[in-house]
Amino acid sequence: MEKLNIKLIVGAILLLLLSLSCDKTKRASNQFIKKGRWVTNTLTAGTTEYTKLPKWQVYECGNTNDYCEAKWEHPNGSHTNFFWRYFNIGGDFQFYVDTSETDTTTMAYAQCKNFMGHYKVKDRKSKSCHFESDEVVGYPGKVVTIKIEAE
């Protein structure tokens, strides 16, 4: 009888933690979608600071547990699609370029591909996000920082 009570308590705690983690991830995703358009303020890889800063257009997404679609817009006018998601209680952010993109020669595609990867969310407010990673495709081992603001 005592083992059954312990199992029920542990199960209830696990369900509560799982529901809280889903809520925070969903909240982060919905906040990201709601703003729709984001402007990059900071884009660095190691000690290199980039000046050709992209904009992101984030589209409505039915299931924020899956990857959602967005558009990466380079200042030269080119653009490419990418997929993103928040996970780990909203503490992680990941994105990757759309590999089915037909024109892989654009600056937008190259920039998005180089910066795609798994990021830690360093700060997230209603109108700004700060991501950092050393797991980025184009800059392995370098700390990459992306800071964006709602337009």
N, C-alpha and C positions, 0 to 999 in steps of 0.2 A: 504494500500500500504506500509506504514512504517513497519507494523508488518511482512509483507512478506519479506522485505529487511533484517530485523533483523534475521528472521528464516533462510534465505539463508546464511547470514554471519556466524551465529552460526553453521549451518550445514557444511559449508566449513571448519571452524576451527576444528570441530570434525573430519572430514575426514582427514585433514592434520595431526592432532595429532595421529590418528589411524594408518595412513601410516608410520609415523615416528617411532611409537612404534614397529610395525611389523618389520621394517627395522633393528632396534637395536637388537631385539630378534633373527632375522634371521642371522644377522652378528655374534652375539655371538655363535650361534649354528654352523654356517659354519666354523668359526675359530676353534672351538672345534673339529669338524669332520676332518678338513684339517690336523691338527697335528697328528691325529690318535692314537698315543700311548703316554700315560701320566704316569709319575712316581710320586708317592706321596713323598713329602719331610717332611710334618708335618701331624700328625694324633693325635689329642688330644681330650679327653673328660673330662671336668673339669680340675683337676690338673694332670690327668694321661696322660703321653705321651707314645704313642705306638711305638715300635721299629720294629715290623713286618709290614712293609709298603707295600701296594698293588700297582700293576700297573693296569692301565685301558687301554684296547684296544677299541677304539671308531670306529664304522663302519659307512660306508656311509648311509645316511638317505635321503629318497626322500622328506619327508614333515617335516620340522623342527618345525611346529606348533604342531605336535603330539609327543608322546614319541619316542625316538630313542633307538636303541639297542647298548650295549657295553658288554665287558667282564671284570670281576673283577678277577685279578690274585693274589693269595696269595703267599708269598715267599716260602711256603712249596711245591709249584707246583700245588696245587688245584686251580680250577677256577669255576666261576659261571657267568651266564648272568644277566644283570640288564638293566633297562630302565631309561632314563634320558630326561630332557628337560630344556631349558631356557625359562623364561617367564617374564612378567612385565617389558618390555623394556630392557630385558637382565639383570635386577637387581636381579632376583631370579633364583635359580637352584634347581631342585628336582630330586631325583632318588629313585628307589625301586628295590629290588631283583625280579628276574623272579620267580613268584610263581608256575610256571609249571615246575620248575627245578626238575629233577628226583632224584638227589643225594643232599639231604638237610643236610647231615652229614659232609660236608667238612668245613675246616677252612675258605675258601673263602666265602661260603654261609653264615656262621655264622657272619663273619666280615661285609660283605656287608649288611646283614639284620640289624645288630646292628647300623650301621651308616646311614641307609637309612632315608630320611626325606626331609624336605623343608629347604633350605639354602639361606641366603642372600649372594650375590656376593659382597665381600668386596673389591676385586681388580681383574681386568682381563686385562692381557696384551696379546700380541701375543703368548708368549711361557709360560705363567704361569697364574694360577688362585688361588684365596684365597676365600674359602667359610666358613661361620660361621652359626651356628644354635643352638637354644635351643629347637628345635622341632624334635629331632631324636628318632627313635623307641627304641633303646637299652639304651639310656642315657637321659631319660626325665628330663627336668629342668637343665641339665648341658650344659654349652657352649661347643659345639663341633667345632673344627677347622680342616679343610682339606686344605692343600696347595699342589698343583700339578704343575709339569713342563713338558713341551713337551720333549719327549726322543730324 
